[in-house]
């Protein structure tokens, strides 16, 4: 079992500066800033995780928020929007211990956001969790 992997993945999702993942075509900002919206949700996730909440039920609201963000930014092929899906995958792996759902979401990331930086990291993530 790879014990250090969960720490590395959650650090990637929760601490990575999302602005470094922006592409040049992202300069034309969307009406709602996906990065800022994700940061707000991540703050709530971190707060719950710090007090020991780890179940999918305890994070149901945040999972719905992530789904709503993905729906609101549907069709946007940006690194920031792809990061929303990657964050959801990492929650399933890190907090909920659901590797199968994590793999499903990472494969969805590769399909839905093929030209983004998070998608290009997907194969390496899949190898680490396998």
C-alpha positions in Angstrom: 0.0 0.0 0.0 1.3 3.4 -1.0 0.9 5.5 2.2 2.5 8.7 1.0 0.5 8.9 -2.2 -2.7 10.2 -0.5 -0.7 13.1 1.0 0.9 13.9 -2.3 -2.5 13.8 -4.2 -4.3 16.0 -1.7 -1.4 18.4 -1.7 -1.6 18.6 -5.5 -5.4 19.3 -5.4 -5.6 21.6 -2.4 -2.3 23.4 -2.5 -1.4 23.7 -6.2 -1.7 27.3 -7.3 -4.4 27.0 -9.9 -3.3 30.2 -11.7 -0.1 28.4 -12.8 -2.3 26.0 -14.8 -3.9 28.7 -16.9 -3.4 28.7 -20.6 -3.0 31.7 -22.9 -6.5 31.2 -24.3 -7.8 31.6 -20.7 -7.0 35.3 -20.8 -10.6 35.9 -21.9 -12.2 35.3 -18.6 -15.5 33.5 -18.3 -18.4 35.3 -16.8 -17.9 33.4 -13.5 -14.3 32.6 -12.4 -14.0 28.9 -12.0 -10.8 29.2 -10.1 -12.3 31.5 -7.5 -15.4 29.4 -7.2 -13.3 26.2 -6.7 -11.2 28.0 -4.1 -14.2 28.8 -2.1 -15.4 25.2 -2.1 -11.9 24.0 -1.3 -11.9 26.2 1.8 -15.0 24.5 3.1 -13.6 21.0 2.2 -10.3 21.8 4.1 -12.2 23.0 7.1 -14.3 19.9 7.3 -11.3 17.6 6.7 -9.4 19.4 9.5 -12.1 18.5 12.0 -12.0 14.9 11.0 -14.9 14.6 8.6 -14.2 11.9 6.1 -17.4 10.4 4.8 -19.1 11.0 1.5 -22.3 11.9 3.4 -20.5 14.6 5.3 -19.2 16.1 2.1 -22.5 15.8 0.2 -23.0 19.5 0.0 -19.5 20.1 -1.4 -19.8 17.3 -3.9 -23.1 18.9 -5.1 -21.3 22.3 -5.3 -18.5 20.7 -7.4 -21.1 19.2 -9.7 -22.9 22.6 -10.0 -19.6 24.3 -10.9 -19.0 21.7 -13.6 -22.5 22.3 -15.0 -22.1 26.1 -14.8 -18.8 25.9 -16.7 -20.0 23.2 -19.2 -18.2 23.5 -22.5 -15.3 25.5 -21.1 -12.1 23.6 -21.9 -9.8 25.4 -19.3 -7.4 24.1 -16.8 -9.5 25.7 -14.0 -12.6 23.8 -15.0 -10.7 20.5 -15.4 -9.2 21.1 -11.9 -12.8 21.0 -10.5 -13.2 17.4 -11.8 -9.7 16.4 -10.6 -10.5 17.8 -7.1 -13.7 15.6 -7.0 -11.6 12.6 -8.0 -9.1 13.3 -5.3 -11.8 13.6 -2.7 -13.0 10.2 -3.6 -9.5 8.8 -3.3 -8.2 10.7 -0.3 -11.1 11.2 2.0 -13.6 8.5 1.0 -11.2 5.7 0.1 -13.1 5.0 -3.1 -10.4 4.2 -5.6 -12.8 2.9 -8.2 -14.8 6.2 -8.3 -11.5 8.1 -8.4 -10.4 6.2 -11.4 -13.7 6.7 -13.1 -13.5 10.5 -12.6 -9.9 10.7 -13.8 -10.8 8.8 -16.9 -13.7 11.3 -17.4 -11.2 14.1 -17.0 -9.1 12.6 -19.8 -12.2 12.4 -22.0 -13.9 15.7 -21.1 -10.8 17.9 -20.9 -8.2 16.3 -23.1 -6.0 19.3 -23.8 -5.7 20.6 -20.3 -2.8 20.3 -17.9 -4.8 18.3 -15.3 -5.7 15.8 -18.1 -2.1 15.5 -19.2 -1.3 14.5 -15.6 -4.1 11.9 -15.5 -2.1 8.9 -16.7 0.6 9.5 -14.1 -2.1 9.8 -11.4 -3.7 6.5 -12.5 -0.3 4.8 -12.3 0.2 6.0 -8.8 -3.1 4.9 -7.4 -3.0 1.5 -9.2 
